[in-house]
Amino acid sequence: MLGTIVNTCTIIVGSIIGAVMHRGIKEKYKEVLYNGLGLASLAIGLNASITNFPKSAYPILFIVSIALGGVIGTAVDIDKWFNRLVDKHSKGETDKNRLSQGLSTAILLYCIGPLSMLGPVISALKGDNTFLFTNATLDLVSSVVFASTYGIGMVLAAPVLFCWQGMFYAITMISSSAVSDQLMAELLIVGGLMITGSGLSLLNIKNVKTLNFLPALLVPVIWFFIKSLF
């Protein structure tokens, strides 16, 4: 778990540094950062999905996942509950909207990626934290940028990352075959599309409400679990 602990700490440190910088950044520069983060999200999300399409053994599974997960998430309205939680840590209406948008994007970027998902698996199997230390370095830079744009509230992404990576670590320790390469590919395709959706929201192209698609990540897991029973 050392790699995950280091990764979590870098987000906390980066968020604190970025929050200090946040006070001295003019509004026009913050707007540039919003747009930059939006473009980066589009690039990272599309890359994650497109790179893993050829690795998918079930080409329609991601479509079913997005559709089914989106319907379930919308019925529960995860986005609304998340925004209510974030509202408690924000002041003005604009701050509330931007913090919730930035936090949801940051959580997806920190959690949905090859390094963040494969890192804890490799750490559990081989005791090698190289992937996680590399991811920690990237997240340190990202967290500074996010917090300099959205403020100290971005530190809330740290415990989410810890739980996310901890889950992969624990599952791998219990069963090394539970997290297969095929399952990882399907999760990265779905997760990549969700990050792309966040990018569209940040650029004000379309309010995708990406958090309502979170249940989509469970669909491939359930599918592979059912498949393993037969």
Secondary structure as GFF3:
##gff-version 3
##sequence-region A 1 230
A	DSSP	alpha_helix	2	22	.	.	.	ID=ss1
A	DSSP	alpha_helix	27	52	.	.	.	ID=ss2
A	DSSP	three_ten_helix	53	55	.	.	.	ID=ss3
A	DSSP	alpha_helix	61	76	.	.	.	ID=ss4
A	DSSP	alpha_helix	78	87	.	.	.	ID=ss5
A	DSSP	alpha_helix	93	111	.	.	.	ID=ss6
A	DSSP	alpha_helix	114	126	.	.	.	ID=ss7
A	DSSP	alpha_helix	130	150	.	.	.	ID=ss8
A	DSSP	three_ten_helix	152	156	.	.	.	ID=ss9
A	DSSP	alpha_helix	157	174	.	.	.	ID=ss10
A	DSSP	alpha_helix	181	202	.	.	.	ID=ss11
A	DSSP	three_ten_helix	210	217	.	.	.	ID=ss12
A	DSSP	alpha_helix	218	228	.	.	.	ID=ss13
###
